[in-house]
Amino acid sequence: RHQVKNKDSGPPGSGSSGPGPKVCIVGGGPAGFYTAQHLLKARDDMVVDVYERLPVPFGLVRFGVAPDHPEVKNVINTFTQTAQHERCYFYGNVNVGTDVSVEELRKAYHAVVLSYGAEANRSMRVSGEGLAGVFSARDFVGWYNGLPSNKEPHLNCETVVILGQGNVALDVARILLSPLDLLKKTDITQHALDTLAASRVRRVLIVGRRGPLQIACTIKEVREMINLPDTAADMLPADFESISEALKDLPRPRKRLTELMMKTVKTESGQHKANKSWGFRFLRSPLEVLPGPDGKRVAGIRLAVNKLEGSGEDAKAVPTGQTEDLECGMVISSIGYKSLPIDPCVPFDPRSAIVPNNMGRVKDTAGLYCSGWVKRGPTGVIATTMNDSFDTARMLLKDMDSGMLNLSVNKPGGQEITALLKERGVRAVSFPEWEKINLEEVRRGTAVGKPREKFLDVKDMLAVAWS
């Protein structure tokens, strides 16, 4: 590995000329790094360049995983090994679609893989969505995880309503209600800690359109909620009355989760001595966010009361015509993320908000592939993304072997793109430069007894990277 020294000292891309297939990956999150890992392992002449809009890599592992789940972030070690590989180059601070077009990447590389994830929020499509105090879970999570340019929530109300009952909704509820002593030892931003220290939030309701048997979260997350110190579970016993006969036919994970909720209803009823509370509310869908007297801030939410048609995972929520109003000072919508189109030359399906593809091969566009959420929609955990990215990489390798991708043409790869970016006044952040940011964040964290204290501003990140 005598080239490594050359790789670290030269500008990004300085080693990526020469023969052999050159692949470019757009997006430095889990999907991008898992795709890169598989490609580099498969061929020892393959060069992979990873482009990322932010100066920092790892996408949702850095900005999505809850700060009190550090074990989930261990995959960063694997991604770092991939990025340090002698035939892998990282270009942070490069916004594909703005700084350089997908068309230009396609000319410079044998293949381009889109792995840029889902950076927009699904809309609730109800009136009042724009009121102050209405947040998407994506923005709220980004706020406490230090995603640059996120707006600050005001936690000066007693009750928060979260719409959606997936793991992200439970992450948000847990962060809102966790004792500060538990959070102080995590990599949550100091900024968020200060806001949470002054928070007046005492009650969080987690609302879903279907019933307890269709809830989307996993048992680990529910158990964490139940075990929160000084916090009581506030469930409605009536929600669980009719489901005990369905229990015996449920698959094991679903059965264990349902039993845990039912046990919680029994043990918690009449035990409201805790300072804070949380609870699920089932068979409810948002109809409108209700403003307060000033007409500007949220004061409540009107919900449609639903009934279920069908049973099990396929049950549909159907409105009954009844409604219910909940008072709250904040609404957090956790109903999912969606991908955005990146470039006019890339096909995009606005309805499903993905790039139309066949097993990761983009429809009607030779040499273009996709992996991760932009390929299949924003679902699944990191392991799902890993398998999905490996599938895309296998498809790409198959196309190289079959000659569908023409490797006889020598492509300039990163050298050409680096020259283009330089002309446009765009300076990329290399992986060794990210490691300077990383070291500084860890140093700042250590000083206050945390694993890291993240930079919240791209300008500060770049100042350290290029110092």
C-alpha positions as CSV (number, residue, x, y, z in Angstrom):
1,R,0.0,0.0,0.0
2,H,2.8,2.4,-0.9
3,Q,0.3,4.7,-2.6
4,V,-1.4,5.7,0.6
5,K,1.2,8.4,1.4
6,N,0.6,9.9,-2.0
7,K,-3.2,9.7,-1.5
8,D,-3.1,11.7,1.8
9,S,-0.7,14.3,0.6
10,G,-2.1,15.1,-2.8
11,P,-5.4,16.9,-3.5
12,P,-8.5,14.8,-3.5
13,G,-8.7,12.8,-6.7
14,S,-5.0,13.1,-7.4
15,G,-4.7,9.3,-7.5
16,S,-7.7,8.5,-9.5
17,S,-6.3,8.7,-13.0
18,G,-5.0,5.6,-14.8
19,P,-6.8,2.7,-16.3
20,G,-9.5,0.6,-14.6
21,P,-13.2,1.3,-13.9
22,K,-14.0,4.6,-12.2
23,V,-17.3,4.9,-10.3
24,C,-18.7,7.9,-8.7
25,I,-21.1,7.8,-5.8
26,V,-23.4,10.8,-5.0
27,G,-24.0,10.9,-1.2
28,G,-21.7,10.1,1.7
29,G,-24.3,8.4,3.9
30,P,-24.7,4.6,4.7
31,A,-26.0,3.8,1.2
32,G,-23.0,5.5,-0.5
33,F,-20.4,3.9,1.8
34,Y,-21.9,0.4,1.6
35,T,-22.0,0.6,-2.2
36,A,-18.4,1.8,-2.2
37,Q,-17.3,-1.0,0.2
38,H,-18.8,-3.7,-2.0
39,L,-17.3,-2.3,-5.3
40,L,-13.8,-1.9,-3.9
41,K,-13.8,-5.4,-2.5
42,A,-15.0,-6.9,-5.8
43,R,-12.3,-5.6,-8.1
44,D,-8.8,-4.5,-7.3
45,D,-8.6,-2.1,-10.2
46,M,-11.8,-0.2,-9.2
47,V,-11.5,3.5,-8.1
48,V,-14.5,4.9,-6.3
49,D,-15.1,8.6,-5.6
50,V,-17.7,9.7,-3.1
51,Y,-19.2,13.1,-3.4
52,E,-21.1,14.7,-0.4
53,R,-22.8,18.0,-0.1
54,L,-21.7,18.7,3.5
55,P,-18.0,18.9,4.5
56,V,-18.7,15.9,6.9
57,P,-19.5,12.3,5.9
58,F,-21.9,9.6,7.2
59,G,-25.3,11.2,6.5
60,L,-28.1,9.9,8.8
61,V,-25.7,8.0,11.0
62,R,-24.3,11.4,12.1
63,F,-27.5,13.4,11.8
64,G,-30.4,10.9,12.2
65,V,-29.4,8.3,14.9
66,A,-30.5,9.4,18.4
67,P,-27.6,10.6,20.5
68,D,-28.4,8.1,23.3
69,H,-28.0,5.2,20.8
70,P,-24.2,5.4,20.3
71,E,-24.0,1.7,19.5
72,V,-25.8,2.3,16.2
73,K,-23.1,4.7,15.2
74,N,-20.4,2.0,15.3
75,V,-20.8,1.5,11.6
76,I,-18.9,4.7,11.2
77,N,-15.7,2.6,11.8
78,T,-16.5,0.5,8.8
79,F,-17.2,3.5,6.6
80,T,-14.0,5.1,7.8
81,Q,-12.0,2.1,6.7
82,T,-13.7,2.3,3.3
83,A,-12.9,6.0,2.9
84,Q,-9.3,5.4,3.9
85,H,-9.0,2.7,1.2
86,E,-6.2,3.5,-1.3
87,R,-8.7,3.5,-4.2
88,C,-11.4,5.5,-2.5
89,Y,-11.6,9.3,-2.6
90,F,-14.0,11.5,-0.6
91,Y,-15.1,14.9,-1.9
92,G,-17.0,16.7,0.8
93,N,-18.5,20.2,0.4
94,V,-19.5,19.4,-3.2
95,N,-23.2,19.9,-4.1
96,V,-24.0,17.6,-7.1
97,G,-26.8,19.2,-9.2
98,T,-25.4,22.7,-8.3
99,D,-21.6,22.7,-8.3
100,V,-21.4,19.9,-10.9
101,S,-24.1,18.3,-12.9
102,V,-24.9,14.6,-13.1
103,E,-24.3,14.8,-16.8
104,E,-20.7,16.0,-16.2
105,L,-20.2,13.1,-13.7
106,R,-21.5,10.6,-16.3
107,K,-18.9,11.9,-18.8
108,A,-16.0,11.6,-16.4
109,Y,-16.9,8.1,-14.9
110,H,-17.8,4.7,-16.2
111,A,-20.8,4.6,-13.8
112,V,-22.6,7.0,-11.4
113,V,-24.5,5.8,-8.3
114,L,-27.1,8.1,-6.8
115,S,-27.2,7.5,-3.0
116,Y,-28.2,10.9,-1.8
117,G,-31.1,9.8,0.4
118,A,-34.3,11.6,1.3
119,E,-33.7,15.1,2.5
120,A,-37.3,16.5,2.3
121,N,-40.3,16.0,4.6
122,R,-43.6,14.4,3.6
123,S,-46.3,17.0,4.0
124,M,-49.3,16.4,6.3
125,R,-51.4,18.2,3.7
126,V,-53.6,19.9,6.3
127,S,-54.3,23.6,7.1
128,G,-52.2,25.2,9.8
129,E,-49.1,23.2,8.8
130,G,-47.2,26.4,8.5
131,L,-47.9,27.8,12.0
132,A,-45.1,28.5,14.4
133,G,-44.5,25.5,16.6
134,V,-45.1,22.9,13.9
135,F,-42.0,20.9,13.1
136,S,-41.1,17.9,10.9
137,A,-39.4,15.1,12.9
138,R,-36.6,15.4,10.3
139,D,-35.9,19.0,11.3
140,F,-36.3,18.3,15.0
141,V,-33.9,15.4,14.9
142,G,-31.5,17.5,12.7
143,W,-31.7,20.2,15.4
144,Y,-30.6,18.1,18.3
145,N,-28.0,16.2,16.1
146,G,-26.4,19.4,14.8
147,L,-27.4,19.4,11.2
148,P,-26.3,22.8,9.9
149,S,-29.0,25.4,9.3
150,N,-31.8,24.0,11.4
151,K,-34.2,26.3,13.1
152,E,-34.5,26.3,16.9
153,P,-37.7,25.0,18.5
154,H,-39.3,26.8,21.4
155,L,-40.0,24.3,24.1
156,N,-42.2,26.6,26.2
157,C,-45.4,24.6,26.2
158,E,-46.6,21.7,28.4
159,T,-47.9,19.3,25.7
160,V,-46.3,18.1,22.5
161,V,-48.2,16.0,19.9
162,I,-46.1,13.8,17.6
163,L,-47.9,12.4,14.5
164,G,-46.6,9.0,13.5
165,Q,-45.6,6.0,15.6
166,G,-42.3,4.8,14.1
167,N,-39.0,4.7,15.8
168,V,-38.1,8.3,14.9
169,A,-41.3,9.5,16.7
170,L,-40.2,7.6,19.8
171,D,-36.7,9.0,19.5
172,V,-38.1,12.5,19.5
173,A,-40.4,11.8,22.5
174,R,-37.5,10.2,24.4
175,I,-35.2,13.2,23.8
176,L,-38.0,15.6,24.9
177,L,-38.6,13.7,28.2
178,S,-35.2,12.3,29.0
179,P,-33.5,13.6,32.2
180,L,-30.6,15.9,31.2
181,D,-28.1,13.8,33.1
182,L,-28.7,11.0,30.6
183,L,-28.3,13.3,27.6
184,K,-25.2,15.2,28.9
185,K,-23.0,12.2,28.3
186,T,-24.0,11.8,24.6
187,D,-23.0,13.7,21.5
188,I,-26.2,15.8,21.5
189,T,-25.3,19.4,20.8
190,Q,-24.7,21.8,23.7
191,H,-27.1,24.1,21.9
192,A,-29.9,21.5,22.2
193,L,-29.0,20.7,25.8
194,D,-29.4,24.3,26.8
195,T,-32.9,24.5,25.1
196,L,-33.9,21.2,26.7
197,A,-32.7,22.4,30.1
198,A,-35.2,25.3,29.9
199,S,-38.0,23.1,28.4
200,R,-41.5,23.3,29.9
201,V,-42.6,20.1,28.1
202,R,-44.2,17.6,30.5
203,R,-46.5,15.5,28.3
204,V,-45.9,13.9,24.9
205,L,-48.7,12.2,22.9
206,I,-47.7,9.9,20.0
207,V,-50.6,9.7,17.6
208,G,-51.1,7.0,14.9
209,R,-53.9,6.5,12.3
210,R,-54.2,2.8,12.9
211,G,-54.4,0.6,16.0
212,P,-51.9,-1.0,18.5
213,L,-51.5,-4.0,16.3
214,Q,-50.2,-1.9,13.4
215,I,-47.8,0.3,15.3
216,A,-44.6,0.9,13.4
217,C,-42.0,1.1,16.2
218,T,-39.9,-1.7,17.7
219,I,-40.0,-3.2,21.2
220,K,-36.6,-1.7,22.1
221,E,-37.9,1.9,21.6
222,V,-41.1,1.3,23.5
223,R,-39.2,-0.3,26.4
224,E,-36.9,2.8,26.5
225,M,-39.9,5.0,26.8
226,I,-41.4,2.8,29.6
227,N,-38.1,2.9,31.5
228,L,-37.6,6.7,31.4
229,P,-37.1,8.0,34.9
230,D,-39.8,10.1,36.5
231,T,-42.1,9.6,33.5
232,A,-45.4,7.7,33.5
233,A,-47.0,5.9,30.5
234,D,-50.5,7.4,29.9
235,M,-52.4,4.8,27.8
236,L,-56.1,4.4,27.2
237,P,-57.2,0.9,28.4
238,A,-60.1,0.9,25.9
239,D,-57.5,0.9,23.1
240,F,-56.3,-2.6,24.2
241,E,-59.6,-4.2,25.2
242,S,-60.5,-5.9,22.0
243,I,-57.0,-7.1,20.9
244,S,-56.2,-9.9,23.4
245,E,-57.9,-12.6,21.2
246,A,-55.7,-11.6,18.3
247,L,-52.5,-12.1,20.3
248,K,-52.1,-15.8,19.8
249,D,-51.9,-15.6,16.0
250,L,-49.4,-12.7,15.8
251,P,-45.8,-13.2,14.7
252,R,-43.5,-13.2,17.6
253,P,-42.0,-9.7,17.5
254,R,-45.4,-8.1,17.1
255,K,-46.8,-10.3,19.9
256,R,-44.1,-9.3,22.3
257,L,-44.5,-5.6,21.5
258,T,-48.3,-5.9,22.0
259,E,-47.9,-7.8,25.3
260,L,-45.5,-5.1,26.6
261,M,-48.0,-2.3,25.8
262,M,-50.8,-4.2,27.4
263,K,-48.8,-4.9,30.5
264,T,-47.9,-1.2,30.7
265,V,-51.6,-0.2,30.5
266,K,-52.3,-2.5,33.5
267,T,-49.4,-1.4,35.7
268,E,-49.6,2.3,34.9
269,S,-53.3,3.0,35.4
270,G,-53.8,5.2,38.4
271,Q,-50.1,5.7,38.9
272,H,-49.7,9.3,37.7
273,K,-47.3,10.5,40.4
274,A,-44.5,11.1,37.9
275,N,-43.7,14.7,36.7
276,K,-43.9,13.8,33.1
277,S,-45.9,11.5,30.9
278,W,-46.1,10.0,27.4
279,G,-48.7,7.9,25.7
280,F,-49.9,6.4,22.4
281,R,-53.1,7.6,20.9
282,F,-54.5,5.3,18.2
283,L,-57.0,5.5,15.3
284,R,-56.4,9.2,14.8
285,S,-55.4,11.2,11.7
286,P,-54.6,15.0,11.5
287,L,-57.3,17.1,10.0
288,E,-56.0,20.6,10.9
289,V,-53.5,22.3,13.1
290,L,-55.4,24.8,15.2
291,P,-54.0,28.3,15.8
292,G,-54.1,30.2,19.1
293,P,-55.7,33.7,19.6
294,D,-52.8,35.4,17.7
295,G,-53.4,33.2,14.6
296,K,-49.7,32.6,14.3
297,R,-48.8,29.8,16.8
298,V,-50.2,26.3,17.2
299,A,-52.6,25.8,20.1
300,G,-54.0,22.4,19.3
301,I,-54.7,19.8,16.7
302,R,-58.0,18.5,15.3
303,L,-57.9,14.8,14.6
304,A,-60.2,12.5,12.6
305,V,-61.3,9.5,14.6
306,N,-60.8,6.3,12.5
307,K,-61.9,2.7,12.5
308,L,-60.0,-0.2,11.0
309,E,-61.2,-2.1,8.0
310,G,-59.5,-5.5,7.6
311,S,-57.0,-6.9,10.2
312,G,-53.3,-7.3,10.8
313,E,-50.6,-5.5,8.9
314,D,-53.0,-4.8,6.0
315,A,-55.7,-3.1,8.0
316,K,-56.8,0.3,6.6
317,A,-57.7,3.3,8.7
318,V,-61.1,4.7,7.6
319,P,-62.6,8.0,9.0
320,T,-65.8,7.6,11.1
321,G,-66.8,11.2,10.7
322,Q,-66.1,12.0,14.3
323,T,-63.4,14.4,15.3
324,E,-61.4,15.1,18.5
325,D,-59.4,18.2,19.4
326,L,-56.2,18.0,21.5
327,E,-54.6,21.0,23.1
328,C,-50.9,21.3,22.5
329,G,-48.2,24.0,22.0
330,M,-46.2,22.0,19.5
331,V,-46.9,19.5,16.7
332,I,-44.1,17.3,15.3
333,S,-44.9,15.5,12.2
334,S,-43.1,12.1,11.9
335,I,-44.8,10.7,8.9
336,G,-41.8,10.1,6.8
337,Y,-39.0,11.6,4.6
338,K,-39.0,11.9,0.9
339,S,-36.3,12.2,-1.8
340,L,-36.1,15.2,-4.2
341,P,-35.1,15.2,-7.8
342,I,-31.3,16.1,-8.2
343,D,-30.9,17.0,-11.8
344,P,-33.1,17.4,-14.9
345,C,-31.3,14.5,-16.7
346,V,-32.2,12.0,-14.0
347,P,-35.6,10.4,-14.2
348,F,-37.7,10.9,-11.1
349,D,-41.1,9.7,-10.0
350,P,-42.8,12.5,-8.0
351,R,-45.5,10.2,-6.7
352,S,-43.4,7.7,-5.0
353,A,-40.5,10.2,-4.7
354,I,-37.8,7.8,-5.9
355,V,-35.6,7.5,-8.9
356,P,-37.4,4.8,-11.1
357,N,-35.1,1.8,-11.2
358,N,-34.8,-1.9,-11.8
359,M,-32.8,-3.5,-8.9
360,G,-30.8,-0.3,-8.7
361,R,-30.3,0.2,-12.4
362,V,-31.9,3.6,-13.3
363,K,-34.5,3.2,-16.0
364,D,-33.6,4.4,-19.5
365,T,-30.3,5.9,-18.4
366,A,-27.2,3.8,-19.2
367,G,-24.4,3.9,-16.6
368,L,-26.6,5.4,-13.9
369,Y,-27.5,3.5,-10.7
370,C,-29.1,4.2,-7.3
371,S,-29.0,2.8,-3.8
372,G,-30.6,3.5,-0.5
373,W,-33.6,5.6,0.1
374,V,-33.6,7.3,-3.3
375,K,-33.9,3.8,-4.7
376,R,-36.6,2.3,-2.5
377,G,-38.1,5.0,-0.4
378,P,-37.3,6.1,3.2
379,T,-37.8,2.7,5.0
380,G,-35.8,0.3,7.0
381,V,-32.8,0.4,9.3
382,I,-29.1,0.6,8.5
383,A,-28.9,-3.1,7.8
384,T,-31.7,-2.8,5.2
385,T,-29.7,-0.1,3.5
386,M,-26.5,-2.2,3.6
387,N,-28.2,-5.2,1.8
388,D,-29.9,-2.9,-0.7
389,S,-26.6,-1.1,-1.5
390,F,-24.8,-4.5,-2.0
391,D,-27.5,-5.4,-4.4
392,T,-27.0,-2.3,-6.5
393,A,-23.2,-2.8,-6.4
394,R,-23.7,-6.4,-7.7
395,M,-25.9,-5.2,-10.5
396,L,-23.3,-2.6,-11.5
397,L,-20.5,-5.3,-11.4
398,K,-22.6,-7.6,-13.5
399,D,-23.0,-4.8,-16.1
400,M,-19.2,-4.4,-16.1
401,D,-18.7,-8.1,-16.6
402,S,-21.3,-8.4,-19.4
403,G,-19.9,-5.5,-21.3
404,M,-23.1,-3.5,-20.9
405,L,-20.8,-0.8,-19.3
406,N,-17.9,-0.2,-21.7
407,L,-14.7,-0.3,-19.7
408,S,-12.4,-0.1,-22.8
409,V,-12.8,3.7,-22.7
410,N,-10.3,5.3,-20.3
411,K,-12.3,7.8,-18.2
412,P,-10.6,10.8,-16.4
413,G,-12.7,10.3,-13.2
414,G,-12.0,12.7,-10.3
415,Q,-9.2,14.6,-12.1
416,E,-11.6,16.1,-14.6
417,I,-14.2,16.9,-11.9
418,T,-11.6,18.5,-9.6
419,A,-10.5,20.7,-12.4
420,L,-14.1,21.7,-13.1
421,L,-14.8,22.5,-9.5
422,K,-11.6,24.5,-9.3
423,E,-12.7,26.6,-12.3
424,R,-16.0,27.2,-10.5
425,G,-14.4,28.2,-7.2
426,V,-15.6,25.1,-5.3
427,R,-13.1,23.6,-2.9
428,A,-13.7,20.0,-1.9
429,V,-13.0,18.6,1.6
430,S,-10.9,15.5,1.5
431,F,-11.2,12.6,4.0
432,P,-8.0,13.6,5.8
433,E,-9.5,17.1,6.1
434,W,-12.7,15.7,7.5
435,E,-10.5,13.8,10.0
436,K,-9.2,17.2,11.2
437,I,-12.8,18.3,11.9
438,N,-13.5,15.0,13.6
439,L,-10.5,15.3,15.9
440,E,-11.5,18.9,16.9
441,E,-15.1,17.8,17.6
442,V,-13.8,14.9,19.8
443,R,-11.4,17.3,21.6
444,R,-14.2,19.8,22.2
445,G,-16.4,17.0,23.5
446,T,-13.8,15.5,25.8
447,A,-13.3,18.9,27.4
448,V,-17.0,18.7,28.7
449,G,-17.2,14.9,29.2
450,K,-19.0,14.0,26.0
451,P,-17.9,11.8,23.1
452,R,-17.9,14.9,20.8
453,E,-19.2,18.4,20.4
454,K,-20.3,18.9,16.8
455,F,-19.7,22.0,14.7
456,L,-23.1,23.5,13.8
457,D,-21.9,25.8,11.0
458,V,-20.4,24.8,7.7
459,K,-18.1,27.8,7.8
460,D,-16.6,26.6,11.1
461,M,-16.2,23.1,9.7
462,L,-14.3,24.4,6.7
463,A,-12.1,26.7,8.8
464,V,-10.9,23.7,10.7
465,A,-10.6,21.4,7.6
466,W,-8.5,23.9,5.8
467,S,-6.5,25.3,8.7
